[in-house]
């Protein structure tokens, strides 16, 4: 088991461990752009698919996607490169079929991931990316515009019970580094702190072994207002996508190192923020995970690889653990698009539009399901060697 000691993570022998790896984004919590699609909530896509083809077709689709998008070979890849961690985002609906009712089929994917991680000697962080009711108002929390987790006491109870269920399942699993309780919550820090305290205490009644990772409010950035619950074995987790216009390529043509005064100032503020987080980590005696960071890959045409390796150097200097967002995605021109890129343009990608990505799936699934399924596998993607070199450049610094 891993555990925290002061502001470090150590193994059972007391040896310091630095967690470094990838997010397996889009697998157990589907995000539109990862499949070259509009960023709508997973529930909306699946409702449309079900209305078009029926519930059995949706079940078939879900099963094939989960069995092919990430496989055992992907865990072998991560380990073979010398990385030791996979952060695993999942939707509560993977496990919670109905309120307070859990499905073995969905749970089996988390169990399978833990089994593969154990086989290849790496750790997984279970990340609740979409809580009951949604913890923020964006598509990546499976929200349709409201963060109803905070407005409905039943959703709070469901989230607590879900984590207690998972803690009971995984409490003895050494390949689980810990539980990331909420991805990017949006709520007042006072409410979030109270929630974390209640949830952490309930988890500790069941599982005294695993690290509990806590993300602050304001998209996992407001660390100064995050309070450590009154339990042991806690880590903080923040996210870093600054400057946003550069990382997400919202404004094409920005070059790193930044000569534009606006982006140079944003980068300076980013480094200052990371240093302030390091001080909080040391003062609180709590380790810090940089749970998400990433950049839209443009073959280093604008310095994005240098940006990535320079940022990792900062993380390492500050003793931050880190997981890159993300492992794989259909190649896009915006948002961080992964280490592996799907570059082809079949009918179910259809970059020229007007319908593209998963908006085409319902129409094409009956005729092209075998080809679609085959395209999801990582051996249909191309590894970005320049990004890989950038991530490895300062890996051991």
C-alpha positions as a Python dict, from the first residue, in 0.01 Angstrom:
ca = {
    (1, 'X'): (0, 0, 0),
    (2, 'X'): (108, 356, -64),
    (3, 'X'): (62, 609, 213),
    (4, 'X'): (150, 968, 287),
    (5, 'X'): (431, 1070, 520),
    (6, 'X'): (463, 1443, 576),
    (7, 'X'): (433, 1587, 225),
    (8, 'X'): (561, 1272, 53),
    (9, 'X'): (410, 947, -70),
    (10, 'X'): (592, 633, 45),
    (11, 'X'): (555, 259, 5),
    (12, 'X'): (527, 12, 292),
    (13, 'X'): (907, 6, 328),
    (14, 'X'): (912, 383, 371),
    (15, 'X'): (1068, 446, 27),
    (16, 'X'): (959, 770, -140),
    (17, 'X'): (747, 713, -451),
    (18, 'X'): (683, 975, -719),
    (19, 'X'): (363, 904, -911),
    (20, 'X'): (399, 992, -1279),
    (21, 'X'): (179, 881, -1562),
    (22, 'X'): (-135, 940, -1768),
    (23, 'X'): (-506, 998, -1741),
    (24, 'X'): (-709, 735, -1923),
    (25, 'X'): (-957, 1002, -2025),
    (26, 'X'): (-1265, 924, -2234),
    (27, 'X'): (-1281, 554, -2148),
    (28, 'X'): (-1517, 516, -1851),
    (29, 'X'): (-1641, 874, -1875),
    (30, 'X'): (-1693, 964, -2240),
    (31, 'X'): (-1594, 1316, -2344),
    (32, 'X'): (-1700, 1438, -2686),
    (33, 'X'): (-1381, 1595, -2819),
    (34, 'X'): (-1175, 1283, -2738),
    (35, 'X'): (-1380, 1111, -3012),
    (36, 'X'): (-1382, 1423, -3234),
    (37, 'X'): (-1735, 1518, -3137),
    (38, 'X'): (-1921, 1815, -2993),
    (39, 'X'): (-1873, 1853, -2620),
    (40, 'X'): (-2212, 1746, -2495),
    (41, 'X'): (-2288, 1544, -2184),
    (42, 'X'): (-2239, 1170, -2218),
    (43, 'X'): (-2602, 1119, -2115),
    (44, 'X'): (-2726, 1327, -2411),
    (45, 'X'): (-2525, 1128, -2663),
    (46, 'X'): (-2642, 798, -2518),
    (47, 'X'): (-3006, 909, -2505),
    (48, 'X'): (-2991, 998, -2875),
    (49, 'X'): (-2825, 667, -2958),
    (50, 'X'): (-3088, 474, -2758),
    (51, 'X'): (-3378, 659, -2922),
    (52, 'X'): (-3237, 583, -3265),
    (53, 'X'): (-3142, 216, -3221),
    (54, 'X'): (-3290, 95, -2892),
    (55, 'X'): (-3159, -4, -2552),
    (56, 'X'): (-2998, -332, -2664),
    (57, 'X'): (-2792, -151, -2927),
    (58, 'X'): (-2677, 99, -2664),
    (59, 'X'): (-2573, -184, -2431),
    (60, 'X'): (-2383, -345, -2718),
    (61, 'X'): (-2217, -14, -2802),
    (62, 'X'): (-2112, 57, -2443),
    (63, 'X'): (-1972, -293, -2396),
    (64, 'X'): (-1766, -280, -2714),
    (65, 'X'): (-1636, 70, -2647),
    (66, 'X'): (-1522, -14, -2295),
    (67, 'X'): (-1365, -342, -2410),
    (68, 'X'): (-1164, -180, -2688),
    (69, 'X'): (-1079, 183, -2615),
    (70, 'X'): (-848, 82, -2328),
    (71, 'X'): (-709, -271, -2297),
    (72, 'X'): (-443, -459, -2103),
    (73, 'X'): (-183, -358, -2361),
    (74, 'X'): (-229, 8, -2264),
    (75, 'X'): (-129, -63, -1907),
    (76, 'X'): (167, -260, -2040),
    (77, 'X'): (262, 43, -2251),
    (78, 'X'): (259, 280, -1955),
    (79, 'X'): (472, 47, -1745),
    (80, 'X'): (718, -30, -2026),
    (81, 'X'): (791, 341, -2072),
    (82, 'X'): (889, 375, -1706),
    (83, 'X'): (573, 554, -1589),
    (84, 'X'): (404, 417, -1280),
    (85, 'X'): (53, 563, -1256),
    (86, 'X'): (-279, 578, -1440),
    (87, 'X'): (-550, 816, -1323),
    (88, 'X'): (-882, 659, -1409),
    (89, 'X'): (-1177, 899, -1463),
    (90, 'X'): (-1517, 733, -1438),
    (91, 'X'): (-1883, 832, -1445),
    (92, 'X'): (-2089, 734, -1141),
    (93, 'X'): (-2333, 575, -1387),
    (94, 'X'): (-2068, 317, -1470),
    (95, 'X'): (-2128, 176, -1120),
    (96, 'X'): (-2462, 322, -1007),
    (97, 'X'): (-2724, 178, -1239),
    (98, 'X'): (-3003, 329, -1029),
    (99, 'X'): (-2984, 547, -716),
    (100, 'X'): (-2811, 337, -445),
    (101, 'X'): (-2810, 31, -676),
    (102, 'X'): (-2477, -84, -820),
    (103, 'X'): (-2395, -290, -1126),
    (104, 'X'): (-2133, -565, -1130),
    (105, 'X'): (-2076, -517, -1502),
    (106, 'X'): (-1968, -156, -1461),
    (107, 'X'): (-1762, -233, -1153),
    (108, 'X'): (-1580, -505, -1346),
    (109, 'X'): (-1404, -242, -1559),
    (110, 'X'): (-1250, -77, -1254),
    (111, 'X'): (-1156, -420, -1120),
    (112, 'X'): (-1003, -515, -1452),
    (113, 'X'): (-799, -194, -1461),
    (114, 'X'): (-671, -261, -1109),
    (115, 'X'): (-582, -619, -1208),
    (116, 'X'): (-385, -496, -1510),
    (117, 'X'): (-211, -230, -1305),
    (118, 'X'): (-107, -490, -1050),
    (119, 'X'): (21, -721, -1322),
    (120, 'X'): (249, -452, -1466),
    (121, 'X'): (356, -299, -1138),
    (122, 'X'): (186, 39, -1158),
    (123, 'X'): (-78, 219, -950),
    (124, 'X'): (-421, 353, -1040),
    (125, 'X'): (-602, 653, -895),
    (126, 'X'): (-980, 612, -910),
    (127, 'X'): (-1123, 950, -1012),
    (128, 'X'): (-1495, 1026, -977),
    (129, 'X'): (-1524, 1246, -1286),
    (130, 'X'): (-1904, 1269, -1284),
    (131, 'X'): (-2079, 1245, -947),
    (132, 'X'): (-2453, 1197, -897),
    (133, 'X'): (-2614, 1524, -1005),
    (134, 'X'): (-2279, 1652, -1139),
    (135, 'X'): (-2026, 1846, -930),
    (136, 'X'): (-1990, 2120, -1192),
    (137, 'X'): (-2202, 2242, -1480),
    (138, 'X'): (-1987, 2117, -1771),
    (139, 'X'): (-2012, 1824, -2008),
    (140, 'X'): (-1711, 1651, -1851),
    (141, 'X'): (-1916, 1608, -1533),
    (142, 'X'): (-2202, 1466, -1746),
    (143, 'X'): (-2398, 1780, -1670),
    (144, 'X'): (-2663, 1949, -1880),
    (145, 'X'): (-2585, 2289, -1731),
    (146, 'X'): (-2631, 2261, -1354),
    (147, 'X'): (-2422, 2127, -1066),
    (148, 'X'): (-2706, 1943, -895),
    (149, 'X'): (-2479, 1752, -658),
    (150, 'X'): (-2484, 2057, -432),
    (151, 'X'): (-2857, 2128, -464),
    (152, 'X'): (-2997, 1788, -373),
    (153, 'X'): (-2921, 1612, -43),
    (154, 'X'): (-3000, 1279, -205),
    (155, 'X'): (-2712, 1331, -449),
    (156, 'X'): (-2476, 1397, -158),
    (157, 'X'): (-2591, 1073, 10),
    (158, 'X'): (-2554, 882, -317),
    (159, 'X'): (-2199, 1008, -365),
    (160, 'X'): (-2101, 912, -10),
    (161, 'X'): (-2259, 568, -41),
    (162, 'X'): (-2092, 513, -382),
    (163, 'X'): (-1747, 586, -242),
    (164, 'X'): (-1814, 366, 60),
    (165, 'X'): (-1914, 85, -176),
    (166, 'X'): (-1596, 130, -382),
    (167, 'X'): (-1380, 158, -70),
    (168, 'X'): (-1516, -176, 49),
    (169, 'X'): (-1439, -337, -287),
    (170, 'X'): (-1084, -201, -318),
    (171, 'X'): (-973, -162, 45),
    (172, 'X'): (-714, -440, 18),
    (173, 'X'): (-591, -368, -335),
    (174, 'X'): (-225, -265, -332),
    (175, 'X'): (-238, -148, -694),
    (176, 'X'): (-483, 128, -599),
    (177, 'X'): (-291, 441, -501),
    (178, 'X'): (-603, 610, -377),
    (179, 'X'): (-937, 776, -441),
    (180, 'X'): (-977, 1115, -613),
    (181, 'X'): (-1312, 1202, -458),
    (182, 'X'): (-1436, 1472, -700),
    (183, 'X'): (-1302, 1603, -1027),
    (184, 'X'): (-1303, 1985, -1059),
    (185, 'X'): (-1583, 2072, -817),
    (186, 'X'): (-1754, 2409, -852),
    (187, 'X'): (-1903, 2521, -520),
    (188, 'X'): (-1811, 2746, -231),
    (189, 'X'): (-1502, 2616, -52),
    (190, 'X'): (-1687, 2613, 282),
    (191, 'X'): (-1946, 2372, 140),
    (192, 'X'): (-1678, 2160, -27),
    (193, 'X'): (-1470, 2135, 292),
    (194, 'X'): (-1772, 2020, 491),
    (195, 'X'): (-1855, 1762, 225),
    (196, 'X'): (-1499, 1627, 213),
    (197, 'X'): (-1486, 1597, 591),
    (198, 'X'): (-1808, 1394, 600),
    (199, 'X'): (-1713, 1178, 303),
    (200, 'X'): (-1357, 1111, 420),
    (201, 'X'): (-1472, 1003, 766),
    (202, 'X'): (-1721, 759, 615),
    (203, 'X'): (-1457, 612, 382),
    (204, 'X'): (-1215, 572, 673),
    (205, 'X'): (-1469, 361, 861),
    (206, 'X'): (-1427, 106, 580),
    (207, 'X'): (-1081, 164, 431),
    (208, 'X'): (-787, 278, 643),
    (209, 'X'): (-535, 190, 372),
    (210, 'X'): (-566, 416, 71),
    (211, 'X'): (-473, 776, 5),
    (212, 'X'): (-765, 1015, -32),
    (213, 'X'): (-696, 1278, -300),
    (214, 'X'): (-886, 1605, -265),
    (215, 'X'): (-934, 1863, -540),
    (216, 'X'): (-1011, 2222, -438),
    (217, 'X'): (-1295, 2435, -572),
    (218, 'X'): (-1276, 2648, -888),
    (219, 'X'): (-1170, 2375, -1131),
    (220, 'X'): (-924, 2221, -880),
    (221, 'X'): (-732, 2547, -841),
    (222, 'X'): (-841, 2723, -522),
    (223, 'X'): (-598, 2534, -298),
    (224, 'X'): (-555, 2809, -40),
    (225, 'X'): (-914, 2758, 79),
    (226, 'X'): (-905, 2378, 88),
    (227, 'X'): (-893, 2237, 441),
    (228, 'X'): (-744, 1900, 522),
    (229, 'X'): (-1005, 1670, 676),
    (230, 'X'): (-938, 1537, 1024),
    (231, 'X'): (-809, 1203, 899),
    (232, 'X'): (-471, 1060, 798),
    (233, 'X'): (-335, 964, 456),
    (234, 'X'): (-456, 1261, 252),
    (235, 'X'): (-314, 1424, -62),
    (236, 'X'): (-419, 1740, -247),
    (237, 'X'): (-468, 1746, -625),
    (238, 'X'): (-471, 2049, -855),
    (239, 'X'): (-502, 2099, -1232),
    (240, 'X'): (-299, 2329, -1457),
    (241, 'X'): (-394, 2440, -1809),
    (242, 'X'): (-242, 2786, -1822),
    (243, 'X'): (-229, 2984, -2043),
    (244, 'X'): (-560, 2834, -2151),
    (245, 'X'): (-555, 2987, -2500),
    (246, 'X'): (-221, 2818, -2564),
    (247, 'X'): (-285, 2479, -2400),
    (248, 'X'): (-625, 2435, -2565),
    (249, 'X'): (-526, 2615, -2888),
    (250, 'X'): (-826, 2843, -2853),
    (251, 'X'): (-618, 3117, -3012),
    (252, 'X'): (-393, 2966, -3281),
    (253, 'X'): (-47, 3103, -3343),
    (254, 'X'): (71, 3168, -2985),
    (255, 'X'): (437, 3074, -2948),
    (256, 'X'): (622, 2944, -2644),
    (257, 'X'): (835, 3091, -2488),
    (258, 'X'): (575, 3366, -2475),
    (259, 'X'): (678, 3704, -2612),
    (260, 'X'): (325, 3844, -2603),
    (261, 'X'): (298, 4037, -2275),
    (262, 'X'): (-44, 3895, -2188),
    (263, 'X'): (65, 3531, -2213),
    (264, 'X'): (406, 3597, -2063),
    (265, 'X'): (228, 3743, -1760),
    (266, 'X'): (-13, 3448, -1745),
    (267, 'X'): (282, 3207, -1749),
    (268, 'X'): (456, 3404, -1477),
    (269, 'X'): (138, 3390, -1270),
    (270, 'X'): (112, 3015, -1336),
    (271, 'X'): (461, 2952, -1199),
    (272, 'X'): (387, 3176, -900),
    (273, 'X'): (68, 2980, -837),
    (274, 'X'): (251, 2647, -850),
    (275, 'X'): (508, 2776, -603),
    (276, 'X'): (231, 2892, -370),
    (277, 'X'): (76, 2542, -390),
    (278, 'X'): (412, 2393, -298),
    (279, 'X'): (424, 2613, 13),
    (280, 'X'): (72, 2504, 110),
    (281, 'X'): (171, 2140, 60),
    (282, 'X'): (473, 2175, 287),
    (283, 'X'): (291, 2377, 550),
    (284, 'X'): (2, 2131, 559),
    (285, 'X'): (231, 1823, 545),
    (286, 'X'): (24, 1698, 254),
    (287, 'X'): (166, 1568, -79),
    (288, 'X'): (42, 1728, -400),
    (289, 'X'): (-64, 1564, -724),
    (290, 'X'): (-83, 1763, -1048),
    (291, 'X'): (-375, 1550, -1159),
    (292, 'X'): (-429, 1712, -1499),
    (293, 'X'): (-214, 1916, -1733),
    (294, 'X'): (-174, 1895, -2109),
    (295, 'X'): (-153, 2079, -2437),
    (296, 'X'): (-293, 2048, -2788),
    (297, 'X'): (-15, 1881, -2983),
    (298, 'X'): (92, 2069, -3295),
    (299, 'X'): (425, 1885, -3354),
    (300, 'X'): (608, 2153, -3156),
    (301, 'X'): (531, 2408, -3427),
    (302, 'X'): (455, 2661, -3153),
    (303, 'X'): (680, 2534, -2876),
    (304, 'X'): (416, 2319, -2710),
    (305, 'X'): (660, 2033, -2646),
    (306, 'X'): (912, 2267, -2487),
    (307, 'X'): (628, 2406, -2276),
    (308, 'X'): (538, 2055, -2158),
    (309, 'X'): (893, 1953, -2067),
    (310, 'X'): (960, 2287, -1896),
    (311, 'X'): (641, 2252, -1692),
    (312, 'X'): (738, 1899, -1586),
    (313, 'X'): (1073, 2036, -1472),
    (314, 'X'): (883, 2277, -1246),
    (315, 'X'): (664, 1993, -1113),
    (316, 'X'): (968, 1782, -1037),
    (317, 'X'): (1153, 2069, -868),
    (318, 'X'): (849, 2120, -644),
    (319, 'X'): (811, 1746, -573),
    (320, 'X'): (470, 1728, -737),
    (321, 'X'): (330, 1396, -853),
    (322, 'X'): (171, 1423, -1199),
    (323, 'X'): (-56, 1256, -1454),
    (324, 'X'): (-78, 1393, -1809),
    (325, 'X'): (-412, 1460, -1977),
    (326, 'X'): (-460, 1244, -2170),
    (327, 'X'): (-344, 905, -2297),
    (328, 'X'): (-527, 900, -2634),
    (329, 'X'): (-775, 1094, -2846),
    (330, 'X'): (-896, 1132, -3202),
    (331, 'X'): (-673, 1410, -3338),
    (332, 'X'): (-836, 1748, -3294),
    (333, 'X'): (-726, 2109, -3327),
    (334, 'X'): (-843, 2214, -2980),
    (335, 'X'): (-811, 2077, -2625),
    (336, 'X'): (-526, 1853, -2506),
    (337, 'X'): (-533, 1562, -2749),
    (338, 'X'): (-324, 1292, -2590),
    (339, 'X'): (-9, 1093, -2644),
    (340, 'X'): (-180, 870, -2901),
    (341, 'X'): (-362, 1028, -3193),
    (342, 'X'): (-617, 875, -3426),
    (343, 'X'): (-534, 1042, -3757),
    (344, 'X'): (-767, 871, -4005),
    (345, 'X'): (-1093, 1026, -4128),
    (346, 'X'): (-1352, 750, -4177),
    (347, 'X'): (-1723, 818, -4191),
    (348, 'X'): (-1758, 802, -3812),
    (349, 'X'): (-1499, 1079, -3768),
    (350, 'X'): (-1586, 1287, -4075),
    (351, 'X'): (-1381, 1596, -3989),
    (352, 'X'): (-1532, 1792, -4278),
    (353, 'X'): (-1880, 1773, -4121),
    (354, 'X'): (-2149, 1880, -4095),
    (355, 'X'): (-2201, 1580, -3863),
    (356, 'X'): (-1884, 1444, -3710),
    (357, 'X'): (-1763, 1214, -3434),
    (358, 'X'): (-2019, 1039, -3219),
    (359, 'X'): (-2302, 1239, -3380),
    (360, 'X'): (-2260, 986, -3665),
    (361, 'X'): (-2251, 671, -3454),
    (362, 'X'): (-2623, 594, -3447),
    (363, 'X'): (-2652, 616, -3826),
    (364, 'X'): (-2336, 418, -3895),
    (365, 'X'): (-2335, 161, -3614),
    (366, 'X'): (-2552, -107, -3784),
    (367, 'X'): (-2337, -117, -4099),
    (368, 'X'): (-1990, -22, -3975),
    (369, 'X'): (-1978, -148, -3616),
    (370, 'X'): (-1681, -382, -3677),
    (371, 'X'): (-1476, -104, -3836),
    (372, 'X'): (-1575, 146, -3567),
    (373, 'X'): (-1479, -96, -3292),
    (374, 'X'): (-1147, -167, -3459),
    (375, 'X'): (-1071, 205, -3488),
    (376, 'X'): (-1104, 250, -3109),
    (377, 'X'): (-808, 26, -3026),
    (378, 'X'): (-477, 191, -2950),
    (379, 'X'): (-294, 6, -3228),
    (380, 'X'): (-510, 207, -3472),
    (381, 'X'): (-365, 526, -3320),
    (382, 'X'): (-20, 679, -3374),
    (383, 'X'): (204, 765, -3081),
    (384, 'X'): (322, 1126, -3077),
    (385, 'X'): (696, 1068, -3045),
    (386, 'X'): (771, 1437, -2996),
    (387, 'X'): (528, 1462, -2705),
    (388, 'X'): (662, 1137, -2562),
    (389, 'X'): (1017, 1276, -2573),
    (390, 'X'): (897, 1596, -2406),
    (391, 'X'): (729, 1403, -2124),
    (392, 'X'): (1037, 1187, -2073),
    (393, 'X'): (1294, 1467, -2104),
    (394, 'X'): (1270, 1585, -1745),
    (395, 'X'): (1104, 1274, -1606),
    (396, 'X'): (1389, 1193, -1370),
    (397, 'X'): (1514, 1545, -1300),
}
